[in-house]
Amino acid sequence: MTQSRNPAMSQSAGGSAPAIEVRNLSKMYRLGEINRRTLGDELRYGWLKLRGRDPAAHMGKLGEKPRERNPEFWALRNVSFEVRPGEVVGVIGRNGAGKSTLLKILTRITEPTAGEAVINGRVGSLLEVGTGFHPELTGRENVYLNGTILGMKKREIDAKFDEIVAFSGIEKFLDTPVKRYSSGMYVRLAFAVAAHLEPEILLVDEVLAVGDAQFQKKCLGKMSEVAMGGRTILFVSHNIGAIESLCRKVLWLEEGRLKRYGDAEDICSDYLNQVSQPENNRIVDAHRRGTGIIKTVGLWWEDEQGNRIPVVREGQRARIVLECESGKNLKEVDVSVSLLTFDNQTFFSNYASYQGPLLEAREGRNVYSFEFSRFPFKAGRYRVGARIVVNDIEADWPMYGIGVVDVVPGDFYPHDRTVKHGYGLMMVQGHWARRNG
């Protein structure tokens, strides 16, 4: 059961109530059931629930008679935690761990099978792309619709309207029905509404990955601003760099259960160590160009001692290592690595030929590495690209990259002077001086 309460009515003698209270929350689905598409199905489902009977045991699939229960799938199992007012909590876990299910229960999109979730405050949410938007209404109309759903008065929405539109960057399409918006435009407007209409609790799912890199950075900056304003945020993301920079606490879900809840840095480090084991470094990518005479099949990162590392820290001496398989002995092999945004902007590319003579390959397994003396990219998640050219002929190019790298805050600049207000994604070494004249 999900409940919403007025915070003023929920204070105990010991102080304010938690913004979010989750107690023994569980959500179970039966695979293949139930698909309710008609009013009759809905009424039958409601009647069975009202009588305390399990609809899955009596309805079966549409058009079928009741039959044996389908296998159970527990998306969440006995999850309990609290989030205090003003806390920013990250939610991490592999795909299918239950992260999105948790947010859907908190926003009352779906109901739990057991347990309860208590929300103390007005909730703004950004879950799946387009959630809460009416496709036939314009962007302008949907701003007011979403604001009304959040409990805002028209005058309150009017006061924020220009700021919302400016942040979204879709002024030209404001009076166009949102059914004609791209997924990126949906996200821009939806996030602008959710962040600017001053909810006391903001729930954000991984939909920010749809936007371009510049807008993602803008959104993270806005969430940081919201957090500093004392509001509560629950932030689901696979971008561990963003989680570490924004959140002090992290909730780690694994197969529907709460694995850990606590300090962000410790939990993120353990999580990345788990998901970055060697067996996960094998690359399977059907979208390749080239002769295929040699292919990149593995990727990992190492520190200067040669130990594999799950993340790279700003300013760290680190190596990117490529494992390649060749069909025969080769000469004049030119191997490259690159770092890109998720909308294919290349920040950096370096071929072996830039630094010296071309390389060789032996039939079978070959390992190549490129070392950064001081890793220059700011905290965040980046795509890693690789390319191999043999005798000036394309041999292997995985067109969508070969993996990702998570960069976490480090000490690129001396005296702990990491620039928090600067622009750009790279840091450079140099020297400032004043010259006369």
C-alpha positions in Angstrom: 0.0 0.0 0.0 1.3 3.5 -0.9 0.1 6.4 1.3 0.7 10.1 1.0 0.6 12.3 4.1 0.8 16.0 5.0 4.2 16.4 6.6 2.7 18.8 9.2 0.4 16.1 10.3 3.2 13.4 10.4 5.6 14.9 12.9 6.5 12.9 16.0 7.9 14.2 19.3 11.3 13.4 18.0 11.2 15.7 15.0 10.0 15.6 11.4 8.9 12.4 9.9 10.9 10.7 7.1 10.1 12.0 3.6 9.8 8.4 2.4 9.1 5.3 4.6 9.2 1.9 2.9 8.4 -1.2 5.1 8.7 -4.8 3.9 7.7 -3.7 0.3 7.2 -6.6 -2.1 5.8 -6.8 -5.7 5.0 -10.0 -7.4 3.9 -10.7 -10.9 2.8 -13.9 -12.5 4.5 -14.4 -15.8 1.9 -14.3 -18.7 -0.9 -12.9 -16.5 -3.0 -10.7 -16.2 -3.8 -8.7 -19.3 -6.9 -6.7 -18.6 -8.1 -5.0 -21.8 -11.9 -4.7 -21.4 -14.2 -3.2 -18.8 -15.5 -6.7 -18.0 -11.9 -7.8 -17.2 -11.4 -4.8 -15.0 -14.6 -5.3 -13.1 -13.9 -9.0 -12.6 -10.4 -8.2 -11.4 -11.7 -5.6 -8.9 -14.4 -7.9 -7.6 -12.0 -10.7 -6.9 -9.6 -8.3 -5.1 -12.5 -6.9 -3.1 -13.4 -10.4 -1.9 -9.8 -11.1 -0.9 -9.2 -13.6 -3.6 -6.2 -13.9 -5.9 -7.3 -12.8 -9.4 -4.3 -14.6 -11.0 -5.7 -17.9 -9.7 -9.2 -17.3 -11.2 -8.8 -15.3 -14.4 -5.9 -16.8 -16.3 -5.2 -15.3 -19.7 -7.8 -13.5 -21.6 -10.4 -15.7 -23.3 -9.3 -18.8 -21.3 -10.8 -20.6 -18.4 -9.1 -20.6 -15.0 -6.1 -22.8 -15.0 -2.9 -23.5 -13.0 -1.0 -20.5 -11.8 1.8 -19.2 -13.9 5.3 -18.9 -12.4 5.8 -16.2 -9.9 8.3 -13.4 -10.4 9.2 -11.1 -7.5 10.2 -7.7 -8.8 10.7 -6.6 -5.1 11.0 -8.7 -2.0 10.8 -7.3 1.6 12.5 -4.0 0.9 12.7 -1.6 3.8 14.4 1.8 4.1 13.8 5.5 5.1 14.8 8.7 3.4 14.9 11.8 5.5 13.7 15.2 4.3 16.4 16.9 2.2 18.4 13.7 1.5 19.5 12.9 -2.0 19.6 9.1 -2.4 20.8 7.2 -5.5 19.3 3.9 -6.5 21.6 1.5 -8.3 21.4 -2.1 -9.6 21.6 -4.2 -12.7 18.7 -4.2 -15.2 15.8 -6.1 -13.7 16.9 -5.4 -10.1 13.6 -3.7 -9.2 14.6 0.0 -9.4 11.8 1.2 -11.7 9.2 -1.0 -9.9 10.1 0.7 -6.7 9.6 4.2 -8.2 6.3 3.1 -9.8 5.0 2.0 -6.4 6.2 5.2 -4.7 4.3 7.3 -7.4 1.2 5.0 -7.1 1.4 3.9 -10.7 1.3 0.3 -9.5 0.3 -1.2 -6.1 2.5 -3.4 -4.0 1.7 -7.1 -3.3 2.7 -6.7 0.3 4.2 -4.1 2.6 3.7 -0.3 2.5 5.3 2.9 1.3 4.5 6.1 3.1 5.2 9.5 1.3 5.3 12.6 3.4 5.1 15.5 1.0 4.1 16.4 -2.6 5.8 14.2 -5.2 7.1 15.1 -8.6 8.3 12.3 -10.8 10.1 11.7 -14.1 9.8 8.0 -14.9 9.2 6.7 -18.4 9.4 9.0 -21.3 6.0 10.8 -21.7 4.6 9.6 -18.3 1.8 12.1 -17.3 1.6 13.7 -20.7 -1.5 13.6 -22.9 -0.4 13.0 -26.5 -3.1 15.1 -28.0 -2.4 18.2 -25.9 0.3 20.7 -26.8 3.4 21.2 -24.7 1.9 24.3 -23.2 -1.2 22.5 -22.2 0.7 19.6 -20.7 2.7 22.0 -18.5 -0.5 23.1 -16.9 -1.9 19.6 -16.8 1.2 18.3 -15.0 1.3 21.2 -12.6 -2.4 20.6 -11.7 -1.7 16.9 -11.1 1.1 18.0 -8.7 -1.4 20.1 -6.8 -0.2 23.5 -8.1 -2.5 26.5 -8.4 -2.7 28.1 -11.8 -1.1 31.3 -10.5 1.8 29.2 -9.2 2.3 27.5 -12.7 2.0 30.9 -14.3 4.9 32.2 -12.2 7.1 29.3 -13.2 6.0 29.0 -16.8 8.7 31.1 -18.6 11.4 29.4 -16.5 10.2 26.0 -17.4 10.0 26.8 -21.2 13.5 28.4 -21.1 15.0 25.3 -19.4 13.4 22.8 -21.8 14.7 24.7 -24.9 11.6 23.7 -26.9 10.0 27.2 -27.3 9.4 26.7 -31.0 7.3 23.6 -30.4 5.4 24.7 -27.3 2.1 24.8 -29.2 2.6 21.5 -31.0 0.9 18.3 -29.8 3.4 16.3 -27.8 2.6 13.2 -29.8 4.8 14.7 -32.5 7.7 15.2 -30.0 10.9 13.2 -30.2 11.8 11.2 -27.1 14.5 13.8 -26.3 11.9 16.6 -26.5 9.6 14.7 -24.2 12.4 14.3 -21.6 13.3 18.0 -21.8 9.8 19.2 -21.1 9.0 16.5 -18.6 12.1 17.2 -16.5 11.6 21.0 -16.7 8.1 20.6 -15.3 9.1 18.1 -12.6 12.1 20.1 -11.4 10.5 23.6 -11.5 7.1 23.1 -10.0 8.7 22.7 -6.6 7.7 19.2 -5.4 8.9 18.4 -1.9 10.0 15.0 -3.2 11.5 14.4 -6.7 11.7 10.9 -8.1 13.8 10.5 -11.2 14.4 7.3 -13.3 17.0 6.6 -15.9 15.1 8.6 -18.6 17.8 11.3 -18.5 19.9 8.9 -20.7 17.6 9.8 -23.6 18.8 13.4 -23.7 22.0 14.7 -25.2 25.2 15.1 -23.0 24.7 18.9 -22.6 21.1 18.5 -21.4 22.1 15.6 -19.1 24.6 17.9 -17.5 22.0 20.7 -17.2 19.6 18.3 -15.5 22.2 17.1 -13.0 23.0 20.7 -12.2 19.3 21.4 -11.6 18.9 18.4 -9.4 21.9 19.6 -7.4 20.2 23.0 -7.1 17.0 21.3 -6.0 18.8 19.3 -3.4 20.6 22.3 -2.0 17.1 23.9 -1.6 16.3 21.2 1.0 14.1 19.0 -1.1 14.3 15.2 -1.2 15.5 13.3 -4.3 15.4 9.6 -5.2 17.6 9.2 -8.3 17.7 6.0 -10.3 20.7 5.8 -12.7 23.3 3.5 -14.3 25.6 6.5 -14.4 27.7 5.8 -11.3 29.8 9.0 -11.8 26.6 11.1 -11.6 25.3 9.1 -8.6 28.6 9.7 -6.7 28.7 13.4 -7.5 25.0 14.1 -6.6 24.2 11.6 -3.8 25.6 11.0 -0.3 23.6 7.8 0.2 22.9 4.9 -2.2 20.4 2.2 -2.2 21.6 -1.0 -4.0 19.0 -3.4 -5.2 19.8 -6.9 -6.4 17.2 -9.3 -7.8 14.4 -7.4 -6.1 16.1 -7.3 -2.6 17.8 -4.6 -0.8 21.5 -5.5 -0.8 23.0 -2.4 0.9 21.9 1.1 1.9 24.4 3.7 3.1 27.5 5.7 2.1 27.5 6.4 -1.7 31.2 6.2 -2.3 31.7 2.8 -0.5 28.6 1.2 -2.1 29.3 2.5 -5.6 32.9 1.2 -5.4 31.7 -2.3 -4.3 28.9 -2.3 -6.9 31.3 -1.5 -9.8 33.8 -4.1 -8.6 31.0 -6.7 -8.8 29.7 -5.7 -12.2 33.1 -5.2 -13.8 34.4 -8.8 -13.3 36.5 -10.2 -16.2 33.6 -12.3 -17.7 31.8 -9.0 -18.3 34.6 -7.6 -20.4 33.8 -9.7 -23.5 32.5 -7.7 -26.3 29.7 -8.9 -28.5 28.6 -6.5 -31.2 27.0 -7.3 -34.5 27.3 -3.7 -35.7 30.9 -3.8 -37.1 32.6 -2.6 -40.2 35.8 -4.0 -41.6 37.4 -7.1 -43.0 37.2 -8.9 -39.6 40.8 -10.2 -40.0 41.4 -9.0 -36.4 38.7 -8.0 -33.9 38.5 -6.3 -30.5 36.9 -8.8 -28.2 37.7 -7.5 -24.7 38.1 -4.3 -22.7 39.3 -3.4 -19.2 41.1 -0.6 -17.3 44.2 -0.9 -15.1 46.0 1.3 -12.6 49.7 2.0 -13.0 50.5 -1.2 -11.0 48.5 -3.3 -13.6 45.6 -4.0 -11.3 42.2 -4.0 -13.0 40.0 -1.1 -11.8 36.2 -0.7 -12.0 36.2 3.1 -12.4 38.8 5.7 -13.3 39.4 8.7 -11.1 40.0 12.2 -12.4 43.8 12.7 -12.7 44.6 9.1 -12.2 47.4 7.3 -14.1 45.4 4.7 -15.9 45.6 2.3 -18.9 42.8 1.2 -21.2 43.5 -2.4 -22.3 42.1 -3.9 -25.5 42.0 -7.7 -26.1 42.0 -8.6 -29.8 41.8 -11.9 -31.7 43.6 -12.2 -35.1 43.1 -14.8 -37.8 46.8 -14.7 -38.7 50.1 -13.0 -38.2 49.8 -9.3 -39.3 52.1 -6.3 -39.8 51.3 -2.6 -40.0 48.4 -2.8 -37.4 47.1 0.6 -36.3 45.0 0.4 -33.2 43.0 3.3 -31.8 40.9 4.1 -28.7 38.4 7.0 -28.3 36.1 8.5 -25.7 32.6 9.7 -26.8 29.4 11.1 -25.5 26.2 9.0 -25.8 25.1 11.1 -28.7 28.3 10.3 -30.6 30.4 13.4 -30.0 34.1 12.3 -29.9 36.2 14.0 -27.2 39.4 12.1 -27.8 40.9 9.7 -30.3 44.4 8.3 -30.4 45.9 5.9 -32.9 49.1 4.0 -32.3 50.5 5.7 -35.4 50.2 9.1 -33.7 52.8 8.1 -31.1 55.3 5.9 -33.1 55.6 2.9 -35.4 52.7 0.7 -36.3 52.1 -2.5 -34.3 52.1 -6.2 -35.1 49.6 -8.9 -34.3 50.2 -12.6 -33.9 47.6 -15.3 -34.8 45.3 -15.7 -31.9 45.2 -13.5 -28.8 46.8 -10.0 -28.7 46.7 -7.4 -26.0 47.2 -3.7 -26.6 47.1 -0.8 -24.1 47.1 3.0 -24.1 48.2 4.8 -21.0 46.9 8.2 -19.7 49.6 9.9 -17.6 46.7 11.8 -15.9 43.2 11.0 -16.9 41.8 14.4 -18.0 38.0 13.8 -18.2 35.6 15.0 -15.5 33.4 12.7 -13.5 30.6 11.1 -15.5 30.0 8.2 -17.8 31.5 8.0 -21.3 31.4 5.6 -24.2 34.6 3.9 -25.2 35.3 3.3 -28.9 38.0 1.3 -30.7 39.1 0.8 -34.3 41.8 -1.3 -36.0 43.3 -0.6 -39.4 45.6 -3.1 -41.2 47.7 -1.9 -44.2 45.4 1.2 -44.4 42.3 -1.1 -44.7 39.5 -1.0 -42.2 39.8 -4.3 -40.2 37.4 -3.7 -37.3 35.2 -0.9 -36.2 32.4 -1.6 -33.6 30.2 1.3 -34.7 28.5 1.8 -31.3 31.6 1.5 -29.2 32.9 -1.4 -27.1 31.8 -0.4 -23.6 31.6 2.5 -21.1 33.8 4.0 -18.5 32.6 5.6 -15.3 34.8 8.4 -14.1 34.6 9.5 -10.4 35.9 12.7 -8.7 39.7 12.7 -8.2 42.6 15.1 -7.7 43.6 16.3 -11.2 44.3 19.7 -9.8 46.6 20.2 -6.8 45.5 21.3 -3.3 42.0 19.7 -3.8 41.0 22.5 -6.2 38.6 20.5 -8.4 36.6 23.0 -10.3 33.0 22.6 -9.4 31.7 25.6 -11.2 33.7 25.3 -14.5 32.4 24.3 -17.9 33.4 21.5 -20.2 34.2 17.9 -19.7 38.0 18.0 -19.8 40.7 19.3 -17.5 44.1 20.5 -18.8 47.5 21.1 -17.3 49.1 24.5 -17.9 50.5 27.6 -16.2 49.0 31.0 -15.7 51.2 34.1 -15.5 50.8 37.8 -15.6 52.8 39.6 -18.3 53.6 43.3 -18.3 52.6 45.4 -21.3 
